[in-house]
């Protein structure tokens, strides 16, 4: 099995989740962004994802030993799943269909599997 296969699956799931987050207007349940006007919150949510995508990709490709980053991101993927469970009853939560939850759970499970593999 390729090294960190489950991590890369989790990473793909989190990128896919962020695309789904646009559809589900995740900024409306995000602490801080939820209090902002939609015309500010949406572009802010979008543009913040540029460094959130760029830095991990850059460091994964350029670090001589990315094991610490991979481990940290795996923990984040698991915590991310629990945060979505915590906000499940939020009035503005639109992550309610099987597609969204397959992506969210897939990310957390793959992150956990990478840590134990």
Backbone as XML, in Angstrom:
<?xml version="1.0"?>
<chain id="A" units="angstrom">
  <residue number="1" name="UNK">
    <atom name="N" x="0.851" y="-1.190" z="0.000"/>
    <atom name="CA" x="0.000" y="0.000" z="0.000"/>
    <atom name="C" x="0.890" y="1.244" z="0.000"/>
  </residue>
  <residue number="2" name="UNK">
    <atom name="N" x="0.559" y="2.233" z="-0.823"/>
    <atom name="CA" x="1.360" y="3.467" z="-0.853"/>
    <atom name="C" x="1.385" y="4.150" z="0.513"/>
  </residue>
  <residue number="3" name="UNK">
    <atom name="N" x="2.510" y="4.773" z="0.806"/>
    <atom name="CA" x="2.665" y="5.460" z="2.084"/>
    <atom name="C" x="1.660" y="6.610" z="2.199"/>
  </residue>
  <residue number="4" name="UNK">
    <atom name="N" x="0.955" y="6.651" z="3.321"/>
    <atom name="CA" x="-0.018" y="7.699" z="3.648"/>
    <atom name="C" x="-1.191" y="7.776" z="2.665"/>
  </residue>
  <residue number="5" name="UNK">
    <atom name="N" x="-1.562" y="6.643" z="2.107"/>
    <atom name="CA" x="-2.710" y="6.604" z="1.201"/>
    <atom name="C" x="-3.952" y="7.194" z="1.861"/>
  </residue>
  <residue number="6" name="UNK">
    <atom name="N" x="-4.207" y="6.822" z="3.119"/>
    <atom name="CA" x="-5.395" y="7.318" z="3.805"/>
    <atom name="C" x="-5.320" y="8.823" z="4.055"/>
  </residue>
  <residue number="7" name="UNK">
    <atom name="N" x="-4.107" y="9.339" z="4.307"/>
    <atom name="CA" x="-3.958" y="10.788" z="4.467"/>
    <atom name="C" x="-4.361" y="11.508" z="3.184"/>
  </residue>
  <residue number="8" name="UNK">
    <atom name="N" x="-3.858" y="11.027" z="2.054"/>
    <atom name="CA" x="-4.163" y="11.702" z="0.791"/>
    <atom name="C" x="-5.640" y="11.581" z="0.429"/>
  </residue>
  <residue number="9" name="UNK">
    <atom name="N" x="-6.269" y="10.474" z="0.809"/>
    <atom name="CA" x="-7.720" y="10.368" z="0.636"/>
    <atom name="C" x="-8.437" y="11.389" z="1.522"/>
  </residue>
  <residue number="10" name="UNK">
    <atom name="N" x="-7.991" y="11.503" z="2.778"/>
    <atom name="CA" x="-8.581" y="12.487" z="3.695"/>
    <atom name="C" x="-8.389" y="13.899" z="3.153"/>
  </residue>
  <residue number="11" name="UNK">
    <atom name="N" x="-7.212" y="14.179" z="2.614"/>
    <atom name="CA" x="-6.929" y="15.497" z="2.054"/>
    <atom name="C" x="-7.863" y="15.782" z="0.872"/>
  </residue>
  <residue number="12" name="UNK">
    <atom name="N" x="-8.084" y="14.781" z="0.028"/>
    <atom name="CA" x="-9.013" y="14.941" z="-1.089"/>
    <atom name="C" x="-10.433" y="15.178" z="-0.572"/>
  </residue>
  <residue number="13" name="UNK">
    <atom name="N" x="-10.818" y="14.451" z="0.478"/>
    <atom name="CA" x="-12.139" y="14.649" z="1.071"/>
    <atom name="C" x="-12.302" y="16.059" z="1.628"/>
  </residue>
  <residue number="14" name="UNK">
    <atom name="N" x="-11.265" y="16.593" z="2.287"/>
    <atom name="CA" x="-11.402" y="17.933" z="2.880"/>
    <atom name="C" x="-11.497" y="18.986" z="1.772"/>
  </residue>
  <residue number="15" name="UNK">
    <atom name="N" x="-10.769" y="18.807" z="0.690"/>
    <atom name="CA" x="-10.888" y="19.747" z="-0.429"/>
    <atom name="C" x="-12.277" y="19.665" z="-1.045"/>
  </residue>
  <residue number="16" name="UNK">
    <atom name="N" x="-12.784" y="18.453" z="-1.175"/>
    <atom name="CA" x="-14.137" y="18.257" z="-1.694"/>
    <atom name="C" x="-15.165" y="18.868" z="-0.740"/>
  </residue>
  <residue number="17" name="UNK">
    <atom name="N" x="-14.937" y="18.695" z="0.555"/>
    <atom name="CA" x="-15.841" y="19.265" z="1.556"/>
    <atom name="C" x="-15.894" y="20.783" z="1.434"/>
  </residue>
  <residue number="18" name="UNK">
    <atom name="N" x="-14.779" y="21.407" z="1.180"/>
    <atom name="CA" x="-14.771" y="22.862" z="1.074"/>
    <atom name="C" x="-15.535" y="23.326" z="-0.159"/>
  </residue>
  <residue number="19" name="UNK">
    <atom name="N" x="-15.557" y="22.525" z="-1.208"/>
    <atom name="CA" x="-16.418" y="22.854" z="-2.352"/>
    <atom name="C" x="-17.885" y="22.721" z="-1.942"/>
  </residue>
  <residue number="20" name="UNK">
    <atom name="N" x="-18.197" y="21.673" z="-1.205"/>
    <atom name="CA" x="-19.559" y="21.472" z="-0.709"/>
    <atom name="C" x="-19.940" y="22.569" z="0.280"/>
  </residue>
  <residue number="21" name="UNK">
    <atom name="N" x="-18.959" y="23.082" z="1.006"/>
    <atom name="CA" x="-19.213" y="24.143" z="1.994"/>
    <atom name="C" x="-19.736" y="25.414" z="1.323"/>
  </residue>
  <residue number="22" name="UNK">
    <atom name="N" x="-19.341" y="25.652" z="0.080"/>
    <atom name="CA" x="-19.873" y="26.798" z="-0.659"/>
    <atom name="C" x="-21.364" y="26.576" z="-0.907"/>
  </residue>
  <residue number="23" name="UNK">
    <atom name="N" x="-21.702" y="25.375" z="-1.382"/>
    <atom name="CA" x="-23.109" y="25.043" z="-1.647"/>
    <atom name="C" x="-23.954" y="25.154" z="-0.383"/>
  </residue>
  <residue number="24" name="UNK">
    <atom name="N" x="-23.375" y="24.720" z="0.743"/>
    <atom name="CA" x="-24.114" y="24.702" z="2.017"/>
    <atom name="C" x="-23.939" y="25.989" z="2.832"/>
  </residue>
  <residue number="25" name="UNK">
    <atom name="N" x="-23.240" y="26.947" z="2.264"/>
    <atom name="CA" x="-23.035" y="28.256" z="2.919"/>
    <atom name="C" x="-22.532" y="28.104" z="4.361"/>
  </residue>
  <residue number="26" name="UNK">
    <atom name="N" x="-21.410" y="27.421" z="4.480"/>
    <atom name="CA" x="-20.852" y="27.102" z="5.793"/>
    <atom name="C" x="-20.524" y="28.342" z="6.625"/>
  </residue>
  <residue number="27" name="UNK">
    <atom name="N" x="-20.221" y="29.445" z="5.988"/>
    <atom name="CA" x="-19.882" y="30.658" z="6.744"/>
    <atom name="C" x="-21.031" y="31.080" z="7.654"/>
  </residue>
  <residue number="28" name="UNK">
    <atom name="N" x="-22.232" y="30.650" z="7.368"/>
    <atom name="CA" x="-23.390" y="31.018" z="8.190"/>
    <atom name="C" x="-23.413" y="30.288" z="9.548"/>
  </residue>
  <residue number="29" name="UNK">
    <atom name="N" x="-22.614" y="29.219" z="9.694"/>
    <atom name="CA" x="-22.527" y="28.527" z="10.984"/>
    <atom name="C" x="-21.158" y="28.719" z="11.632"/>
  </residue>
  <residue number="30" name="UNK">
    <atom name="N" x="-20.252" y="29.365" z="10.933"/>
    <atom name="CA" x="-18.892" y="29.590" z="11.419"/>
    <atom name="C" x="-18.887" y="30.712" z="12.459"/>
  </residue>
  <residue number="31" name="UNK">
    <atom name="N" x="-18.394" y="30.432" z="13.663"/>
    <atom name="CA" x="-18.285" y="31.523" z="14.649"/>
    <atom name="C" x="-17.459" y="32.679" z="14.070"/>
  </residue>
  <residue number="32" name="UNK">
    <atom name="N" x="-17.933" y="33.865" z="14.222"/>
    <atom name="CA" x="-17.260" y="35.049" z="13.670"/>
    <atom name="C" x="-17.839" y="35.446" z="12.327"/>
  </residue>
  <residue number="33" name="UNK">
    <atom name="N" x="-17.772" y="34.554" z="11.365"/>
    <atom name="CA" x="-18.309" y="34.865" z="10.035"/>
    <atom name="C" x="-19.832" y="34.942" z="10.041"/>
  </residue>
  <residue number="34" name="UNK">
    <atom name="N" x="-20.465" y="34.203" z="10.928"/>
    <atom name="CA" x="-21.932" y="34.161" z="10.945"/>
    <atom name="C" x="-22.562" y="35.503" z="11.320"/>
  </residue>
  <residue number="35" name="UNK">
    <atom name="N" x="-21.787" y="36.357" z="11.966"/>
    <atom name="CA" x="-22.337" y="37.665" z="12.360"/>
    <atom name="C" x="-22.168" y="38.721" z="11.267"/>
  </residue>
  <residue number="36" name="UNK">
    <atom name="N" x="-21.378" y="38.397" z="10.254"/>
    <atom name="CA" x="-21.119" y="39.348" z="9.177"/>
    <atom name="C" x="-22.222" y="39.302" z="8.129"/>
  </residue>
  <residue number="37" name="UNK">
    <atom name="N" x="-22.362" y="40.407" z="7.419"/>
    <atom name="CA" x="-23.271" y="40.463" z="6.278"/>
    <atom name="C" x="-22.810" y="39.458" z="5.229"/>
  </residue>
  <residue number="38" name="UNK">
    <atom name="N" x="-23.753" y="38.846" z="4.534"/>
    <atom name="CA" x="-23.478" y="37.837" z="3.507"/>
    <atom name="C" x="-22.499" y="38.341" z="2.450"/>
  </residue>
  <residue number="39" name="UNK">
    <atom name="N" x="-22.602" y="39.617" z="2.081"/>
    <atom name="CA" x="-21.739" y="40.193" z="1.043"/>
    <atom name="C" x="-20.283" y="40.308" z="1.492"/>
  </residue>
  <residue number="40" name="UNK">
    <atom name="N" x="-20.053" y="40.239" z="2.790"/>
    <atom name="CA" x="-18.690" y="40.254" z="3.329"/>
    <atom name="C" x="-18.251" y="38.841" z="3.689"/>
  </residue>
  <residue number="41" name="UNK">
    <atom name="N" x="-19.134" y="38.090" z="4.339"/>
    <atom name="CA" x="-18.787" y="36.762" z="4.835"/>
    <atom name="C" x="-18.431" y="35.794" z="3.710"/>
  </residue>
  <residue number="42" name="UNK">
    <atom name="N" x="-19.210" y="35.787" z="2.633"/>
    <atom name="CA" x="-18.952" y="34.857" z="1.535"/>
    <atom name="C" x="-17.583" y="35.078" z="0.897"/>
  </residue>
  <residue number="43" name="UNK">
    <atom name="N" x="-17.237" y="36.305" z="0.440"/>
    <atom name="CA" x="-15.907" y="36.459" z="-0.172"/>
    <atom name="C" x="-14.775" y="36.213" z="0.821"/>
  </residue>
  <residue number="44" name="UNK">
    <atom name="N" x="-14.980" y="36.596" z="2.075"/>
    <atom name="CA" x="-13.952" y="36.339" z="3.084"/>
    <atom name="C" x="-13.732" y="34.832" z="3.233"/>
  </residue>
  <residue number="45" name="UNK">
    <atom name="N" x="-14.810" y="34.088" z="3.339"/>
    <atom name="CA" x="-14.733" y="32.629" z="3.427"/>
    <atom name="C" x="-13.990" y="32.061" z="2.222"/>
  </residue>
  <residue number="46" name="UNK">
    <atom name="N" x="-14.308" y="32.546" z="1.046"/>
    <atom name="CA" x="-13.667" y="32.064" z="-0.182"/>
    <atom name="C" x="-12.169" y="32.366" z="-0.200"/>
  </residue>
  <residue number="47" name="UNK">
    <atom name="N" x="-11.806" y="33.621" z="0.034"/>
    <atom name="CA" x="-10.409" y="34.017" z="-0.117"/>
    <atom name="C" x="-9.504" y="33.490" z="0.994"/>
  </residue>
  <residue number="48" name="UNK">
    <atom name="N" x="-10.053" y="33.221" z="2.164"/>
    <atom name="CA" x="-9.262" y="32.624" z="3.247"/>
    <atom name="C" x="-8.794" y="31.222" z="2.850"/>
  </residue>
  <residue number="49" name="UNK">
    <atom name="N" x="-9.535" y="30.590" z="1.959"/>
    <atom name="CA" x="-9.163" y="29.242" z="1.554"/>
    <atom name="C" x="-7.942" y="29.201" z="0.627"/>
  </residue>
  <residue number="50" name="UNK">
    <atom name="N" x="-7.557" y="30.298" z="0.050"/>
    <atom name="CA" x="-6.347" y="30.304" z="-0.783"/>
    <atom name="C" x="-5.133" y="29.909" z="0.045"/>
  </residue>
  <residue number="51" name="UNK">
    <atom name="N" x="-4.828" y="30.599" z="1.151"/>
    <atom name="CA" x="-3.680" y="30.143" z="1.946"/>
    <atom name="C" x="-3.943" y="28.800" z="2.640"/>
  </residue>
  <residue number="52" name="UNK">
    <atom name="N" x="-5.210" y="28.518" z="2.977"/>
    <atom name="CA" x="-5.508" y="27.234" z="3.616"/>
    <atom name="C" x="-5.240" y="26.061" z="2.678"/>
  </residue>
  <residue number="53" name="UNK">
    <atom name="N" x="-5.336" y="26.272" z="1.394"/>
    <atom name="CA" x="-4.975" y="25.244" z="0.412"/>
    <atom name="C" x="-3.481" y="25.318" z="0.077"/>
  </residue>
  <residue number="54" name="UNK">
    <atom name="N" x="-2.985" y="26.526" z="-0.159"/>
    <atom name="CA" x="-1.621" y="26.695" z="-0.663"/>
    <atom name="C" x="-0.553" y="26.238" z="0.326"/>
  </residue>
  <residue number="55" name="UNK">
    <atom name="N" x="-0.674" y="26.616" z="1.594"/>
    <atom name="CA" x="0.387" y="26.282" z="2.550"/>
    <atom name="C" x="0.556" y="24.779" z="2.758"/>
  </residue>
  <residue number="56" name="UNK">
    <atom name="N" x="-0.503" y="24.025" z="3.022"/>
    <atom name="CA" x="-0.276" y="22.579" z="3.177"/>
    <atom name="C" x="0.261" y="21.920" z="1.904"/>
  </residue>
  <residue number="57" name="UNK">
    <atom name="N" x="-0.250" y="22.326" z="0.755"/>
    <atom name="CA" x="0.243" y="21.730" z="-0.493"/>
    <atom name="C" x="1.718" y="22.061" z="-0.686"/>
  </residue>
  <residue number="58" name="UNK">
    <atom name="N" x="2.068" y="23.318" z="-0.467"/>
    <atom name="CA" x="3.471" y="23.729" z="-0.613"/>
    <atom name="C" x="4.374" y="22.937" z="0.327"/>
  </residue>
  <residue number="59" name="UNK">
    <atom name="N" x="3.984" y="22.870" z="1.603"/>
    <atom name="CA" x="4.838" y="22.181" z="2.572"/>
    <atom name="C" x="4.875" y="20.675" z="2.363"/>
  </residue>
  <residue number="60" name="UNK">
    <atom name="N" x="3.770" y="20.076" z="1.936"/>
    <atom name="CA" x="3.788" y="18.640" z="1.636"/>
    <atom name="C" x="4.749" y="18.333" z="0.492"/>
  </residue>
  <residue number="61" name="UNK">
    <atom name="N" x="4.820" y="19.234" z="-0.478"/>
    <atom name="CA" x="5.689" y="19.011" z="-1.631"/>
    <atom name="C" x="7.142" y="19.405" z="-1.386"/>
  </residue>
  <residue number="62" name="UNK">
    <atom name="N" x="7.397" y="20.272" z="-0.399"/>
    <atom name="CA" x="8.740" y="20.821" z="-0.237"/>
    <atom name="C" x="9.442" y="20.501" z="1.068"/>
  </residue>
  <residue number="63" name="UNK">
    <atom name="N" x="8.751" y="19.962" z="2.039"/>
    <atom name="CA" x="9.409" y="19.620" z="3.305"/>
    <atom name="C" x="10.207" y="18.333" z="3.122"/>
  </residue>
  <residue number="64" name="UNK">
    <atom name="N" x="11.418" y="18.280" z="3.675"/>
    <atom name="CA" x="12.174" y="17.031" z="3.565"/>
    <atom name="C" x="11.492" y="15.895" z="4.341"/>
  </residue>
  <residue number="65" name="UNK">
    <atom name="N" x="10.814" y="16.221" z="5.421"/>
    <atom name="CA" x="10.108" y="15.209" z="6.208"/>
    <atom name="C" x="8.753" y="15.776" z="6.646"/>
  </residue>
  <residue number="66" name="UNK">
    <atom name="N" x="7.701" y="15.547" z="5.863"/>
    <atom name="CA" x="6.388" y="16.128" z="6.169"/>
    <atom name="C" x="5.570" y="15.329" z="7.198"/>
  </residue>
  <residue number="67" name="UNK">
    <atom name="N" x="6.185" y="14.361" z="7.888"/>
    <atom name="CA" x="5.449" y="13.491" z="8.817"/>
    <atom name="C" x="4.691" y="14.279" z="9.886"/>
  </residue>
  <residue number="68" name="UNK">
    <atom name="N" x="5.300" y="15.305" z="10.448"/>
    <atom name="CA" x="4.639" y="16.111" z="11.477"/>
    <atom name="C" x="3.416" y="16.830" z="10.925"/>
  </residue>
  <residue number="69" name="UNK">
    <atom name="N" x="3.540" y="17.389" z="9.748"/>
    <atom name="CA" x="2.419" y="18.078" z="9.108"/>
    <atom name="C" x="1.300" y="17.089" z="8.795"/>
  </residue>
  <residue number="70" name="UNK">
    <atom name="N" x="1.663" y="15.930" z="8.285"/>
    <atom name="CA" x="0.669" y="14.905" z="7.962"/>
    <atom name="C" x="-0.065" y="14.468" z="9.220"/>
  </residue>
  <residue number="71" name="UNK">
    <atom name="N" x="0.663" y="14.222" z="10.290"/>
    <atom name="CA" x="0.043" y="13.826" z="11.555"/>
    <atom name="C" x="-0.890" y="14.919" z="12.066"/>
  </residue>
  <residue number="72" name="UNK">
    <atom name="N" x="-0.431" y="16.157" z="12.042"/>
    <atom name="CA" x="-1.247" y="17.278" z="12.505"/>
    <atom name="C" x="-2.520" y="17.442" z="11.682"/>
  </residue>
  <residue number="73" name="UNK">
    <atom name="N" x="-2.408" y="17.305" z="10.366"/>
    <atom name="CA" x="-3.592" y="17.406" z="9.517"/>
    <atom name="C" x="-4.548" y="16.236" z="9.758"/>
  </residue>
  <residue number="74" name="UNK">
    <atom name="N" x="-3.997" y="15.043" z="10.001"/>
    <atom name="CA" x="-4.869" y="13.911" z="10.325"/>
    <atom name="C" x="-5.689" y="14.192" z="11.582"/>
  </residue>
  <residue number="75" name="UNK">
    <atom name="N" x="-5.051" y="14.748" z="12.602"/>
    <atom name="CA" x="-5.788" y="15.120" z="13.818"/>
    <atom name="C" x="-6.850" y="16.171" z="13.506"/>
  </residue>
  <residue number="76" name="UNK">
    <atom name="N" x="-6.489" y="17.146" z="12.667"/>
    <atom name="CA" x="-7.464" y="18.164" z="12.264"/>
    <atom name="C" x="-8.663" y="17.524" z="11.562"/>
  </residue>
  <residue number="77" name="UNK">
    <atom name="N" x="-8.426" y="16.564" z="10.674"/>
    <atom name="CA" x="-9.526" y="15.916" z="9.954"/>
    <atom name="C" x="-10.499" y="15.238" z="10.924"/>
  </residue>
  <residue number="78" name="UNK">
    <atom name="N" x="-9.959" y="14.635" z="11.975"/>
    <atom name="CA" x="-10.801" y="13.979" z="12.981"/>
    <atom name="C" x="-11.569" y="15.021" z="13.788"/>
  </residue>
  <residue number="79" name="UNK">
    <atom name="N" x="-10.880" y="16.073" z="14.235"/>
    <atom name="CA" x="-11.525" y="17.147" z="14.999"/>
    <atom name="C" x="-12.603" y="17.811" z="14.154"/>
  </residue>
  <residue number="80" name="UNK">
    <atom name="N" x="-12.334" y="17.989" z="12.872"/>
    <atom name="CA" x="-13.289" y="18.601" z="11.948"/>
    <atom name="C" x="-14.600" y="17.813" z="11.920"/>
  </residue>
  <residue number="81" name="UNK">
    <atom name="N" x="-14.505" y="16.487" z="11.903"/>
    <atom name="CA" x="-15.699" y="15.640" z="11.932"/>
    <atom name="C" x="-16.499" y="15.901" z="13.205"/>
  </residue>
  <residue number="82" name="UNK">
    <atom name="N" x="-15.812" y="15.950" z="14.349"/>
    <atom name="CA" x="-16.514" y="16.179" z="15.616"/>
    <atom name="C" x="-17.115" y="17.589" z="15.698"/>
  </residue>
  <residue number="83" name="UNK">
    <atom name="N" x="-16.467" y="18.565" z="15.086"/>
    <atom name="CA" x="-17.045" y="19.914" z="15.050"/>
    <atom name="C" x="-18.350" y="19.926" z="14.252"/>
  </residue>
  <residue number="84" name="UNK">
    <atom name="N" x="-18.381" y="19.183" z="13.151"/>
    <atom name="CA" x="-19.624" y="19.116" z="12.378"/>
    <atom name="C" x="-20.725" y="18.412" z="13.165"/>
  </residue>
  <residue number="85" name="UNK">
    <atom name="N" x="-20.359" y="17.413" z="13.942"/>
    <atom name="CA" x="-21.350" y="16.756" z="14.799"/>
    <atom name="C" x="-21.843" y="17.737" z="15.855"/>
  </residue>
  <residue number="86" name="UNK">
    <atom name="N" x="-20.931" y="18.509" z="16.435"/>
    <atom name="CA" x="-21.282" y="19.500" z="17.452"/>
    <atom name="C" x="-22.255" y="20.553" z="16.910"/>
  </residue>
  <residue number="87" name="UNK">
    <atom name="N" x="-22.059" y="20.976" z="15.664"/>
    <atom name="CA" x="-22.901" y="22.009" z="15.053"/>
    <atom name="C" x="-24.066" y="21.427" z="14.245"/>
  </residue>
  <residue number="88" name="UNK">
    <atom name="N" x="-24.330" y="20.151" z="14.420"/>
    <atom name="CA" x="-25.380" y="19.473" z="13.653"/>
    <atom name="C" x="-26.742" y="20.133" z="13.806"/>
  </residue>
  <residue number="89" name="UNK">
    <atom name="N" x="-27.058" y="20.628" z="14.981"/>
    <atom name="CA" x="-28.378" y="21.217" z="15.248"/>
    <atom name="C" x="-28.416" y="22.732" z="15.029"/>
  </residue>
  <residue number="90" name="UNK">
    <atom name="N" x="-27.323" y="23.307" z="14.564"/>
    <atom name="CA" x="-27.293" y="24.756" z="14.322"/>
    <atom name="C" x="-28.375" y="25.114" z="13.312"/>
  </residue>
  <residue number="91" name="UNK">
    <atom name="N" x="-29.072" y="26.201" z="13.564"/>
    <atom name="CA" x="-30.217" y="26.582" z="12.710"/>
    <atom name="C" x="-29.834" y="26.839" z="11.257"/>
  </residue>
  <residue number="92" name="UNK">
    <atom name="N" x="-28.594" y="27.224" z="10.995"/>
    <atom name="CA" x="-28.166" y="27.507" z="9.621"/>
    <atom name="C" x="-27.358" y="26.374" z="8.987"/>
  </residue>
  <residue number="93" name="UNK">
    <atom name="N" x="-27.295" y="25.240" z="9.656"/>
    <atom name="CA" x="-26.535" y="24.110" z="9.128"/>
    <atom name="C" x="-27.270" y="23.500" z="7.932"/>
  </residue>
  <residue number="94" name="UNK">
    <atom name="N" x="-26.624" y="23.493" z="6.780"/>
    <atom name="CA" x="-27.212" y="22.907" z="5.576"/>
    <atom name="C" x="-26.496" y="21.626" z="5.145"/>
  </residue>
  <residue number="95" name="UNK">
    <atom name="N" x="-25.594" y="21.124" z="6.000"/>
    <atom name="CA" x="-24.926" y="19.850" z="5.726"/>
    <atom name="C" x="-25.840" y="18.727" z="6.229"/>
  </residue>
  <residue number="96" name="UNK">
    <atom name="N" x="-26.886" y="18.469" z="5.484"/>
    <atom name="CA" x="-27.893" y="17.527" z="5.965"/>
    <atom name="C" x="-28.076" y="16.309" z="5.063"/>
  </residue>
  <residue number="97" name="UNK">
    <atom name="N" x="-27.505" y="16.308" z="3.872"/>
    <atom name="CA" x="-27.735" y="15.170" z="2.978"/>
    <atom name="C" x="-26.608" y="14.143" z="3.072"/>
  </residue>
  <residue number="98" name="UNK">
    <atom name="N" x="-26.833" y="13.005" z="2.461"/>
    <atom name="CA" x="-25.876" y="11.908" z="2.539"/>
    <atom name="C" x="-24.563" y="12.250" z="1.840"/>
  </residue>
  <residue number="99" name="UNK">
    <atom name="N" x="-24.622" y="13.112" z="0.831"/>
    <atom name="CA" x="-23.401" y="13.486" z="0.116"/>
    <atom name="C" x="-22.470" y="14.261" z="1.049"/>
  </residue>
  <residue number="100" name="UNK">
    <atom name="N" x="-22.995" y="15.289" z="1.701"/>
    <atom name="CA" x="-22.183" y="16.086" z="2.620"/>
    <atom name="C" x="-21.599" y="15.223" z="3.730"/>
  </residue>
  <residue number="101" name="UNK">
    <atom name="N" x="-22.431" y="14.373" z="4.310"/>
    <atom name="CA" x="-21.966" y="13.565" z="5.433"/>
    <atom name="C" x="-21.016" y="12.460" z="4.996"/>
  </residue>
  <residue number="102" name="UNK">
    <atom name="N" x="-21.147" y="11.958" z="3.796"/>
    <atom name="CA" x="-20.175" y="10.978" z="3.290"/>
    <atom name="C" x="-18.800" y="11.621" z="3.167"/>
  </residue>
  <residue number="103" name="UNK">
    <atom name="N" x="-18.778" y="12.857" z="2.704"/>
    <atom name="CA" x="-17.509" y="13.583" z="2.564"/>
    <atom name="C" x="-16.907" y="13.887" z="3.937"/>
  </residue>
  <residue number="104" name="UNK">
    <atom name="N" x="-17.716" y="14.412" z="4.856"/>
    <atom name="CA" x="-17.233" y="14.789" z="6.194"/>
    <atom name="C" x="-16.736" y="13.556" z="6.945"/>
  </residue>
  <residue number="105" name="UNK">
    <atom name="N" x="-17.527" y="12.502" z="6.943"/>
    <atom name="CA" x="-17.137" y="11.274" z="7.650"/>
    <atom name="C" x="-15.941" y="10.617" z="6.963"/>
  </residue>
  <residue number="106" name="UNK">
    <atom name="N" x="-15.939" y="10.610" z="5.633"/>
    <atom name="CA" x="-14.811" y="10.036" z="4.904"/>
    <atom name="C" x="-13.501" y="10.704" z="5.268"/>
  </residue>
  <residue number="107" name="UNK">
    <atom name="N" x="-13.535" y="12.006" z="5.412"/>
    <atom name="CA" x="-12.336" y="12.758" z="5.784"/>
    <atom name="C" x="-11.838" y="12.340" z="7.170"/>
  </residue>
  <residue number="108" name="UNK">
    <atom name="N" x="-12.737" y="12.333" z="8.147"/>
    <atom name="CA" x="-12.346" y="11.978" z="9.515"/>
    <atom name="C" x="-11.880" y="10.538" z="9.637"/>
  </residue>
  <residue number="109" name="UNK">
    <atom name="N" x="-12.592" y="9.623" z="8.990"/>
    <atom name="CA" x="-12.222" y="8.205" z="9.057"/>
    <atom name="C" x="-10.874" y="7.964" z="8.384"/>
  </residue>
  <residue number="110" name="UNK">
    <atom name="N" x="-10.659" y="8.549" z="7.226"/>
    <atom name="CA" x="-9.377" y="8.374" z="6.543"/>
    <atom name="C" x="-8.226" y="8.980" z="7.350"/>
  </residue>
  <residue number="111" name="UNK">
    <atom name="N" x="-8.463" y="10.125" z="7.986"/>
    <atom name="CA" x="-7.431" y="10.708" z="8.851"/>
    <atom name="C" x="-7.092" y="9.781" z="10.001"/>
  </residue>
  <residue number="112" name="UNK">
    <atom name="N" x="-8.107" y="9.181" z="10.618"/>
    <atom name="CA" x="-7.888" y="8.241" z="11.715"/>
    <atom name="C" x="-7.153" y="6.983" z="11.229"/>
  </residue>
  <residue number="113" name="UNK">
    <atom name="N" x="-7.567" y="6.477" z="10.073"/>
    <atom name="CA" x="-6.913" y="5.284" z="9.527"/>
    <atom name="C" x="-5.445" y="5.533" z="9.222"/>
  </residue>
  <residue number="114" name="UNK">
    <atom name="N" x="-5.123" y="6.736" z="8.739"/>
    <atom name="CA" x="-3.727" y="7.042" z="8.460"/>
    <atom name="C" x="-2.910" y="7.065" z="9.740"/>
  </residue>
  <residue number="115" name="UNK">
    <atom name="N" x="-3.513" y="7.559" z="10.828"/>
    <atom name="CA" x="-2.774" y="7.598" z="12.095"/>
    <atom name="C" x="-2.492" y="6.205" z="12.641"/>
  </residue>
  <residue number="116" name="UNK">
    <atom name="N" x="-3.398" y="5.260" z="12.402"/>
    <atom name="CA" x="-3.195" y="3.921" z="12.962"/>
    <atom name="C" x="-2.521" y="2.963" z="11.980"/>
  </residue>
  <residue number="117" name="UNK">
    <atom name="N" x="-2.443" y="3.372" z="10.703"/>
    <atom name="CA" x="-1.838" y="2.475" z="9.684"/>
    <atom name="C" x="-0.320" y="2.449" z="9.797"/>
  </residue>
</chain>
